[in-house]
Amino acid sequence: MAPPLVIFWFRRDLRLHDNAGLAHALASGYTVLPIFIFDVNILTGLPHDDARVTFIFDTLYALRTRLKEKYGSSIALYYGKPQEVFERILHSYNIAAVFTNLDYEPYARERDSSLRHWLNERSVAFHGFKDHVLFEKSEVVKTDGNPYLVFTPYMRKWRSLLSQTSVMSHPSAEQLSNLVKISSLPSVALTEIGFVRSRITVPDYQIGINILTRYALDRDYPARLGTSQLSPHLRFGTVSIRQIIHQSCDISDTFCNELIWREFFTQILWHFPETMNKSFKQQYDQIRWRNDASEFQRWCEGTTGYPIVDAGMRQLNATGLMHNRIRMITASFLSKHLLIDWRWGEAYFARKLLDYDMASNVGNWQWAAGCGADAAPYFRIFNPTRQIERFDSHFDYIQTWVHDWNELTYPSPIVDHTVARERCIKAYRQAIG
């Protein structure tokens, strides 16, 4: 029998440096076989030209090239359901253990629990490690052990723990000589997994001193180059959260708070997985949504007659990106102006956003709709015209994306703001009492 190997399973951690699970695998005393699985359960239903799949594919092939050239190794690529893939792997290799980094979404938790049990029955250990966040699960909780439901006290506790914690990087990049010396491992092509190359690309992130020192001043103005473009890279783990915290939290409290919001929503989803499709505040599921399909379509297309809403939706459709201020405006508009269920909008963003992360997307949609943990009150309804006056007064952002906004062909507003506001407050009051 061939000497035993251990597997490192790449998932949302597509990097060789400062990778917790990879470092533990490489230090295990075994030779490491790295793999990635294009999971049928995740890919089913995605657009055939999904930009995220292209990004994952290209990132993996760049990693494979580096490993082949420098270490005579590679990453085995598979397509299928995870357990079926592992059946094939165990048939081909003598595997002692599987190492991976933890994923906190409900599907991932169920998948990993089932797979752990299945592997253990075959005398293969399953080891999961914290890598996607700095603090996970119940590491930031109240003194009574219950999770925080309000951001500010969570943020204070998070910062207090950070000040007491030595945030160390993991020496994965220094141990890559422990990978298998096989350059021709199993592979797949985009077409073999049912996809074609997307025309949309993930931008490089910018986290230099200029971005950080001006972040608090510039971040709310969508026409300014004031944000980092970091979120897709955190989503897919092409950058380490520990590295970003080292670079940013001593320079910009505001930027650091955005990283903490990400972890706040992650722990909310961990403790309350039902919120992936149910309101955190359960009474809000009694709202009588209008759910007008034609109005939803106009929102999706960016033809609501409200230029700042339409600019955001057209930017999303064209690039897979949307400025955070505009995400709040468009989400509020759908749920409160149009009284369309926030889950419709959350699902649309899930299909389109390059940085889609369930915890953050669900958390922010529920925040905008007023039904989430520490959400905006239901009577806080963004006035789209006022938002233009405050954050795009020279129409720079609008003119970039809504070329017809001052032409006769541009549609009239889909609803009057005052009428929509009154209708929303009435519907919410009737639901929540």
C-alpha positions in Angstrom: 0.0 0.0 0.0 1.2 3.5 -0.8 2.3 5.7 2.1 -0.7 7.7 3.6 -1.4 11.3 2.5 -3.5 14.0 4.1 -5.8 16.2 2.0 -6.1 19.9 2.2 -9.5 20.9 0.8 -9.5 24.5 -0.6 -12.9 26.2 -0.3 -13.2 30.0 0.5 -9.5 30.3 1.1 -7.9 30.5 -2.3 -4.3 31.4 -1.3 -1.1 29.7 -0.3 0.0 32.3 2.3 -1.3 32.7 5.9 -3.8 29.8 5.4 -4.7 28.2 8.7 -5.9 24.8 7.5 -3.2 24.5 4.9 -0.5 25.3 7.5 -1.9 22.6 9.9 -2.0 20.1 7.1 1.6 20.8 6.0 2.8 20.5 9.6 1.0 17.2 10.2 4.0 15.0 9.3 2.2 13.7 6.2 2.6 14.7 2.6 -0.3 16.9 1.6 -2.6 16.5 -1.5 -4.4 19.8 -2.1 -7.8 19.6 -3.7 -10.8 21.8 -4.8 -14.3 20.6 -5.5 -16.6 22.4 -7.8 -19.6 21.5 -5.8 -22.7 20.6 -7.8 -24.9 21.6 -4.9 -23.5 25.1 -5.0 -23.2 25.6 -8.8 -26.7 24.4 -9.7 -28.8 27.3 -10.8 -26.0 29.8 -11.3 -25.9 31.7 -14.6 -23.7 29.8 -17.1 -21.4 32.8 -17.3 -21.2 33.5 -13.6 -18.2 35.8 -12.9 -17.5 34.2 -9.6 -17.0 30.8 -11.1 -14.6 32.3 -13.6 -12.7 34.0 -10.8 -12.5 30.8 -8.8 -11.4 28.9 -11.9 -8.7 31.4 -12.8 -7.4 31.7 -9.3 -7.1 28.0 -8.9 -5.2 27.7 -12.2 -2.8 30.5 -11.2 -2.1 28.6 -7.9 -1.6 25.3 -9.8 0.9 27.0 -12.1 2.8 28.4 -9.2 2.9 25.1 -7.4 4.0 23.2 -10.5 6.8 25.7 -11.4 8.2 26.0 -7.9 7.4 22.8 -6.1 6.5 20.2 -8.8 3.1 20.0 -7.3 -0.5 21.1 -8.2 -4.1 21.1 -6.9 -6.4 18.3 -7.8 -9.7 19.7 -9.3 -12.9 17.8 -9.1 -16.6 18.3 -10.1 -19.5 16.7 -8.3 -21.1 16.2 -4.9 -18.5 16.3 -2.1 -19.1 12.8 -0.7 -19.1 11.3 -4.2 -15.8 13.0 -4.9 -14.3 11.7 -1.7 -15.4 8.2 -2.6 -13.3 8.6 -5.7 -10.3 10.0 -3.9 -10.3 7.3 -1.2 -10.4 4.7 -4.0 -7.3 6.3 -5.6 -5.2 7.4 -2.6 -4.4 6.2 0.9 -5.8 9.1 2.9 -5.2 9.5 6.6 -7.0 12.8 7.2 -8.8 15.7 5.6 -7.9 19.3 6.6 -10.0 22.3 5.7 -11.0 25.7 6.9 -14.5 26.2 8.4 -17.4 27.6 6.6 -20.3 28.9 8.7 -23.2 28.9 6.3 -26.0 26.5 6.9 -25.4 24.3 3.8 -21.6 24.1 4.6 -22.3 23.2 8.2 -24.6 20.4 7.2 -22.2 19.2 4.4 -19.2 19.1 6.8 -21.1 17.4 9.6 -22.3 14.7 7.2 -18.9 14.3 5.6 -17.1 14.2 8.9 -19.3 11.3 10.0 -18.8 9.5 6.7 -15.0 9.9 6.7 -14.8 8.8 10.4 -16.6 5.6 9.5 -13.7 5.0 7.1 -11.0 5.8 9.6 -10.3 9.1 8.0 -10.1 12.1 10.4 -11.7 15.4 9.5 -10.1 18.6 10.9 -11.6 22.1 10.5 -9.9 25.4 11.3 -10.8 29.0 11.8 -9.6 31.1 8.9 -12.4 33.1 7.3 -12.9 35.4 10.4 -10.8 36.5 13.3 -13.4 35.5 15.9 -15.9 32.7 15.3 -18.9 31.1 16.7 -19.1 31.9 20.4 -15.8 33.7 20.9 -17.4 37.1 21.1 -20.4 36.7 23.4 -21.9 38.4 26.4 -20.8 37.5 29.9 -23.8 35.1 30.2 -22.7 33.2 27.0 -25.5 34.5 24.8 -24.7 36.1 21.5 -24.7 39.8 20.9 -27.7 41.1 19.0 -26.6 44.7 18.8 -23.6 45.8 16.9 -22.0 48.4 19.2 -21.5 46.2 22.3 -20.3 43.4 19.9 -17.9 45.8 18.4 -16.5 46.9 21.8 -16.1 43.3 22.9 -14.5 42.4 19.6 -12.0 45.2 19.9 -11.3 44.3 23.5 -10.5 40.8 22.5 -8.3 42.0 19.7 -6.3 44.1 22.1 -5.7 40.9 24.2 -4.9 38.6 21.2 -1.7 38.2 19.3 -2.9 38.0 15.7 -0.4 35.6 14.2 -0.2 34.6 10.6 0.1 30.9 9.7 3.3 29.8 8.0 1.7 27.9 5.2 3.7 29.5 2.4 7.0 28.4 4.1 6.0 24.7 4.2 4.9 24.1 0.6 7.7 21.7 0.0 5.5 19.2 1.9 3.0 19.0 -0.9 2.7 16.0 -3.1 5.3 16.0 -6.0 2.8 15.4 -8.7 2.3 18.1 -11.4 -0.5 16.3 -13.3 -3.3 15.9 -10.9 -7.0 15.6 -11.9 -8.4 18.7 -13.6 -11.5 20.1 -15.1 -12.3 22.8 -17.7 -15.0 25.5 -17.3 -17.1 23.8 -20.0 -16.9 20.5 -18.2 -18.7 22.0 -15.2 -21.3 23.7 -17.3 -19.9 27.3 -17.5 -18.4 29.7 -19.9 -16.0 32.5 -19.3 -17.6 35.7 -17.9 -17.0 39.1 -19.3 -17.1 40.5 -15.8 -13.8 40.5 -13.8 -13.1 40.9 -10.1 -11.1 44.1 -9.6 -7.9 44.2 -7.6 -8.3 45.5 -4.1 -6.8 48.8 -2.9 -5.9 49.1 0.7 -3.1 51.7 0.7 -2.6 54.5 3.2 -4.6 56.9 1.1 -7.7 54.8 1.0 -7.5 54.1 4.8 -6.8 57.6 5.9 -9.6 59.1 3.8 -12.0 56.2 4.2 -14.3 57.8 6.8 -14.5 60.9 4.6 -15.0 59.3 1.2 -16.8 56.0 1.7 -20.3 57.3 1.4 -19.8 59.0 -1.9 -20.2 56.5 -4.7 -18.5 58.6 -7.4 -15.3 58.8 -5.4 -12.6 56.2 -5.4 -12.9 55.8 -1.7 -13.5 52.1 -1.1 -11.1 49.2 -1.1 -12.8 46.7 -3.5 -11.7 44.2 -0.9 -14.9 42.3 -0.3 -14.7 39.7 -3.2 -11.2 38.9 -2.1 -12.3 38.3 1.5 -15.2 36.3 0.2 -13.0 33.9 -1.7 -10.0 34.1 0.6 -7.5 35.4 -1.9 -6.4 37.6 1.0 -6.1 36.8 4.7 -8.4 38.6 7.2 -5.4 38.6 9.6 -3.3 40.5 7.1 -6.1 43.0 6.4 -6.6 43.7 10.2 -2.8 44.2 10.6 -2.8 46.7 7.7 -5.9 48.7 8.6 -7.3 48.6 12.1 -4.6 50.9 13.6 -5.2 53.4 10.8 -8.9 53.6 10.3 -11.5 52.9 13.0 -14.2 53.2 10.4 -12.7 50.7 8.0 -12.1 48.3 10.9 -15.7 48.6 11.9 -16.7 47.4 8.5 -14.6 44.3 9.1 -16.3 43.9 12.4 -19.8 44.2 10.8 -18.8 41.2 8.6 -18.0 39.2 11.7 -21.1 40.4 13.5 -23.3 39.1 10.7 -21.3 35.9 10.5 -22.0 35.1 14.2 -25.7 36.1 13.8 -26.0 33.5 11.0 -24.1 30.9 13.1 -26.4 31.3 16.1 -29.6 31.8 14.1 -29.2 29.8 10.9 -32.9 30.1 10.2 -32.4 33.8 9.4 -31.1 32.7 6.0 -34.7 32.8 4.9 -36.7 34.0 7.9 -36.7 37.5 9.5 -34.7 37.7 12.7 -37.6 39.7 14.2 -40.3 37.0 13.5 -43.2 39.4 13.6 -41.9 41.0 10.4 -42.7 37.8 8.5 -46.4 38.9 9.0 -45.9 41.9 6.7 -48.3 41.8 3.8 -45.9 42.4 0.9 -47.3 43.7 -2.3 -44.8 41.6 -4.3 -45.6 43.2 -7.7 -43.6 41.2 -10.2 -43.6 43.9 -12.8 -42.3 46.5 -10.3 -39.7 44.0 -9.1 -38.5 43.6 -12.7 -38.2 47.4 -13.1 -36.1 47.5 -9.9 -33.9 44.7 -11.2 -33.4 46.5 -14.5 -32.8 49.9 -13.0 -35.9 51.6 -14.5 -37.7 52.8 -11.4 -37.5 56.4 -12.4 -35.4 57.2 -9.3 -31.9 57.8 -10.7 -29.8 56.8 -7.7 -31.7 53.5 -7.4 -31.4 52.9 -11.1 -27.7 53.8 -11.1 -27.0 51.2 -8.5 -28.9 48.4 -10.2 -27.4 49.1 -13.5 -23.9 49.1 -12.0 -24.7 45.8 -10.3 -25.9 44.3 -13.6 -23.0 45.5 -15.6 -20.1 44.8 -13.1 -21.3 42.6 -10.2 -20.4 45.4 -7.9 -22.4 48.1 -6.0 -21.3 50.8 -3.7 -22.3 50.1 -0.1 -24.3 53.3 0.4 -26.2 52.5 -2.8 -26.8 48.9 -1.6 -28.6 50.4 1.4 -30.6 52.8 -0.8 -31.7 50.1 -3.3 -32.5 47.6 -0.6 -34.6 50.1 1.3 -36.4 51.2 -1.9 -37.4 47.6 -2.8 -38.6 46.6 0.6 -40.1 49.9 1.8 -41.1 51.9 -1.3 -42.3 49.0 -3.3 -43.2 46.7 -0.4 -41.6 43.7 -2.0 -40.3 41.0 0.2 -36.6 41.5 1.1 -36.0 37.9 0.2 -36.6 38.7 -3.4 -33.9 41.3 -3.4 -31.5 39.2 -1.3 -31.9 36.4 -3.9 -31.2 38.8 -6.8 -28.1 40.2 -5.1 -27.0 36.6 -4.4 -27.1 35.9 -8.2 -25.3 39.1 -9.1 -22.8 40.2 -6.5 -19.2 39.3 -7.0 -18.7 39.4 -3.2 -21.9 37.5 -2.3 -21.6 36.2 1.2 -24.8 34.8 2.8 -24.2 36.2 6.3 -23.4 39.8 5.1 -26.1 39.8 2.3 -28.9 38.5 4.5 -27.8 40.6 7.4 -27.7 43.8 5.4 -31.0 43.1 3.6 -32.7 42.5 6.9 -31.1 45.6 8.3 -32.5 47.6 5.4 -35.9 46.0 5.7 -36.0 46.6 9.5 -36.4 43.0 10.4 -32.9 42.0 11.3 -30.6 42.1 14.3 -29.8 45.7 15.2 -31.7 46.8 12.1 -32.8 50.2 11.0 -36.2 51.1 12.5 -39.1 50.3 10.1 -40.0 54.0 9.9 -36.5 54.9 8.6 -37.2 55.1 4.9 -34.5 56.6 2.7 -35.7 59.5 0.5 -33.9 58.8 -2.8 -33.9 62.5 -3.8 -32.4 63.5 -0.5 -29.7 60.8 -0.9 -28.7 62.3 -4.2 -28.5 65.8 -2.6 -26.2 64.4 0.2 -24.0 61.9 -1.7 -24.1 62.6 -5.4 -25.1 66.3 -5.6 -23.2 66.8 -8.9 -24.8 63.6 -10.4 -21.4 62.2 -11.2 -22.3 58.6 -10.1 -25.8 58.8 -11.7 -24.4 60.1 -15.0 -21.9 57.2 -15.1 -24.6 54.6 -15.0 -27.9 56.2 -16.1 -27.1 57.8 -19.4 -30.8 58.6 -20.1 -31.7 60.0 -16.7 -32.3 63.6 -18.1 -33.9 62.5 -21.4 -37.5 62.2 -22.3 -37.2 58.4 -22.6 -36.3 58.1 -18.9 -39.3 56.6 -17.0 -41.4 58.5 -14.5 -41.0 57.5 -10.9 -42.6 54.1 -10.2 -44.2 55.5 -7.0 -44.4 58.8 -5.2 -42.1 58.9 -2.3 -44.6 60.4 0.2 -47.3 57.9 -0.8 -44.8 55.0 -0.6 -43.6 56.1 2.8 -47.1 56.3 4.3 -48.1 52.9 2.7 -45.0 51.3 4.1 -45.4 52.5 7.7 -49.1 51.4 7.6 -48.2 47.9 6.4 -45.4 47.5 8.9 -47.5 48.8 11.8 -50.3 46.3 10.9 -47.8 43.5 10.9 -45.9 44.2 14.1 -48.6 45.8 16.2 
